[in-house]
Amino acid sequence: MMTLRIDSVVCDLPPQESLPHFGVMYDLAALADPESGRTGRAITFRLPSTPRNDAVMCRAADLHCGEGFNARRHEAEVEVDGTVLLAGAAVLEAVEAAALPVTEGPPDAEEGAVCGGSGRLSYVVRVEGDAAAWAETAARSDFGEIGIGYGAVLDGTTIQNSWSDSSPVKFLPVRRDSYDDAAGTTSIYPPQRIGSVEDYHPFISVAALMEAIFAAGGYRAAGGFMQGGLLRSLYMSGRYASASTERVTSSMGFCAGRRAEAGAEADGMGRVYLSPLVLANSLGNFVDTTDTAAGSDLQPNARTLAIDGSGVRFTPTSEVAVGFEFRLDYRTDYRILSRERLAGFDSLYVDSGCDIAFRLANPFIDRRDALTAGTAYRCVVFGHVEGQSYRVVCRYGGQTAVAAAFSARTAQVSIPAAATGAQCELQLQAADGSYAPYADDWALYDGHVGETGSTDVQVTLRSAPERLAAGSEKSFVRMYLHGAEPGQRITLGTGCRLRPVFSAAPAAGSHVTFADVAHHDVTGAELLAAVGQMFNLVFRSDTVRRTVTVESLDDYLRDDVVDWRGRVVTGAAAEAADMAAAVHERRTLAYRSEGGPVARYEERTGGRVGEWSFTTASQAALRGVKRMRNSLFCPTLNAVGVYASAPSASVPQVGDRDSTLDADFGARVVLYRGMRPLPAGERWGFPSYGTSYPYAAFHHAAEQRDGTLAAAGDGRFTLCFEDRDGAVGLHSHYDRAWRREAGRRQLRVTVRLAAHELAALLDGAADGGNVRSKFRLGWGAETALYRLAAVEGYDAATGQARCLMLRETED
């Protein structure tokens, strides 16, 4: 028996034989679409006009009634034999009156009854249930509105901390595609290309994004995929605000440089000033010309830029958001400060609130682990205290010799000619004249290395954007370089540049929130669909438990078997058909294409990165190719040889050097694998200056100098759909289902199910057999295993469900 309650009132129903059947109660294919959760199930009743129903419907037949039924939400339940099969909102679709013969004159008694609402009137009421609030919220929320709590000041500390902390945003190194050569030089110690915050890009935790989308609708994420290591290491590139800057750059842009070198010594505070208004320890103006004779990239603009004896000044002609890029090219004196760092000029003060610090990396290699007999080395004692004495003890072939004894911070150490495979130890002399191993840090460098010297530095820095009013002046007269030791000298080179950056994108010193890095033009539902396409995910909502089960299809389906051979209604019509008739003869999984390094690699090799195709041999298949292209993500190749001090470091390449569009790049997805050690002698730069670096990749394979991909070796992984370099592609999440569709048949049968059995079947979290199970069915004298693809309808009066069953490949 079927019962309808609206606002806890039992409604009067038409005769049982006139009651509607339930429509689709379950659809496995729809679970792959996050948008499908917005609708849920529905059933439509035609309720007769009775006093009870009239009251429940707020006298909807009365044209002069007060508040209409649909003016507020009405809770409804549809119960069958004591089991609630549908609960949700009741919506009045129409008030219908039965058709009557056309008559003349005043209405007779029957017509009057109809018009009065007590005769042949009926209410068309739709009960909608099981819609998931998270799906509606996801479809209506832009990417930047996802509830991720994040805020930090963009600097070296934030970048370095993000590599290991639990924050949802990690700043990872990227190489932006350009025609500039990667780091490479023929000199022993190349110019230090100092890193800065611009070398890092924000990447957002996909797990955090998905959990926030579900939480916004009041749901909790469940399922092995949500808790698994794969998703926890999956990150997508953020996006800063961007807009076309061509016109403002044409109107107010400039690029200034230098005609000649300039030198100065650091004052007592370790500073040299970039101002003509300071006479001592001054280099004058940071830049002094826009004449293209001094550099083809220089760009004059007399309307906005002034350079004279009063300094460098920028005056916008209209209100604008602008930051400034400072390309520093200089030679600085240095002193070896530690194994990682040189002391020298390593900070730029621009103005109040903009003091950008970096480090001069120590490029010299500690040779203690690979000493050559008969060779002289430079010993540096980093923790030296005046008055202390040391000796270097050399052990080899069972012998021990003192290679050097000294009382300074540094000294020459000669390895005996016979000391093959020598190991050296630094010892500190105690007050009684005895020696003990030195506890602090020290190093042995090549003999030609001095404790002091000079090194070339190249670094590009960017100030945080600020909003300037038309006619307001931005002066660079207060600038200075600092961080050096008193008396150290600096020479400013002709490669220095100053140019405005008309963008609101964060720079060093900016306070960054999630909204600042989340300017993707997609909704939360589109993000879920893009991730779902990669891993063949299903999104199963439980509106009672308020959970969303997210799993790859194969992991969602279980292997327990439910025997339905005795439940099939043999007298009802049945249908068997090839599943291949509903799919294309060739299906292709692929990512978006952005061009750049990936396009060039594809042109060289003739293949497609990230693309995989499956062919259905059945003649019943639809003709042609169906391309299932990811709606959001692009494939990414890593590059090595980007950093002179760490040429083995592998970093993602982004952007397209041939594109005239904004410098930002398409959405990328990578797996973050934490800190990766560098080979001996290599060192990472800004901001950690350590022997490891943050490693992330779309595909784990070494990028060779010639641009080919090498085998991945241990720990291989890929986000490509195809198998590559020994790593199994993401097509593995589709293989089983697509093989089933290509070679098996489906059955459409009627199954006897009581209301409580149907409710248990639809509960994917139940312990017994449910929609996630396998089912054994008979066709003639044969039996086989099937998956439940859909419950297409249910007749509550007879307790019969129309089911679509998919034959398994293994019986």
C-alpha angles and dihedrals in degrees: 000000000000123000129187120201122188115186087348092302116124106232126218108251131200118252114305092247088059096051117116125252121239115256126216108345098176135013118181094191092054091058089074090065114072089201091064090072090070095074110037121175128326141185128188125218131192103213118196119236106260130150091258094047092044090056093047090048091052092243089294092173090064109090089205097049119134121236111010122236093247093051090093139018118276119197116225138184129194111204128188118193091336096314121109107226097172134022128173142086127341117220125188107226100177148338109233129198122199116249115258132194114268110256136175126236129022118344117271123232095275093051090048091053091052093049091044092058099242101096130041099353119122135185120227104215126180119201112204119192145163095035109150117231091210091061092053092046092048093051092050099042123086118223093256091054094062107120101249113149109215137140133157144144109258105239141114094281093054091047094049095043091051091065092069109015127091097249115129093236124068123185107220130182117257135179112225112217112251142138091256114112119250116248111297137135142162094226122099093239110024123206111286107252095201116211123231139182089278089069090065130069129197116253119190127216108250090204091056091048094051094046091050092050091053093043091053088065094045096259134126123222116241137173136076094274092060092052098037127109093242094065093038090060095043115107132174126206117258123223130226122216110278138180137163109286097178096107098043090046090050091050103040106009126115141161119213129188143163134280096202144003122273129196138197142158126246117257125226091287093051094254139133118189127232095206136096089216092069114071103187123062089002134142093191120229115000089230126017109181148036093190109133088217086075092051135351091228094058117111124194123212114175091181095067110014129067126179118181144118090301094060139258116316134181118200116182118216092216137016110289143164107235142164126184132238118216117194107195121201114175148133116233134187112241142192121203102252101175142337088280105033146049122209111234142098104329108147137066122206111199104166142318107317094016113086109141117196128191134160138250104230119222103243096187119106121231104233099193092111095051110034121171119219115246093019130125120229137185114242116205121188106204097191095046117157120195111260097027121124128209143183133200112224117202120203123193138147093358092308131112124205135172106239096184143354121199147147101214133089090255138025143162115265121196119201111218115254091240095048099105111172091009123180118205131207128190114221130194121220116235126214091264091055096255123126131229131179112282108249099201129072125285139158144204114223131182111289095247091059114102127206086238132031140118134280136189118243131196119182135156116210131181129203122223114268118261132184115246124191121228110280095012114131127234108198127196095193095110096059123124140165116230146159095092129120116256112278097019111136130228131192117200112216133216091252093079115119138183123193137155121248111209098205138106091217112128120262136179109322096018119132105238127201130179091263090058093059098036106073095132112138096229137097127242089255091055090052091052091048091051093051090043092054090056096054102023090245130186122209110208115184123205106198093187098051091031094229135132115213110208117188141143107263094251092051092045092057117073132214100226113117126227116196110226098162092111095045101062112108101232094193093058123087116268133192134200121192139161112265088214090073089075098049135064122258089241127029124186129198113204146150131238116278121233102166119224121101093351092054091048091050091050091050091053096046102031092228134108120244113229096005128124132171134201124202123211108206096196116115087219092067121108113264120252138022128303112204113205098196121182108251096215118018133075125202118252135207123203125227133209128200091053097121122048094212093046108029092162093059112114116212133172117264114222138180131025120268091204095055120102092200127102115307091245117101141222123275113285130193123205141166112243111215100181126237116353120199120240123224117267112286095025123107134187119235133213125039107002102029088199139131095261136051139201108272125204130157144166089216124019106226130114113258106224126213091256092054097251124130120246128205112283098227120195118005093024117177138163141185090202114116090225127066109261134177092351094308117121112239128229090260085088087080089060102037100090097046094044093048088052092051092047098053111018139073131235127223128213107201141157116243130193110238127162115220094257090049091052091050091051090047092054093049102094091188095056119117095227128063114313142151090300094059133090118252129211113218135171128229108188108316094337131086131202142166121265141181121228106244098173146348096221098183145348130212106206093191094060099025093235128141126198107223135188111213127192118211114236121232091231116052 
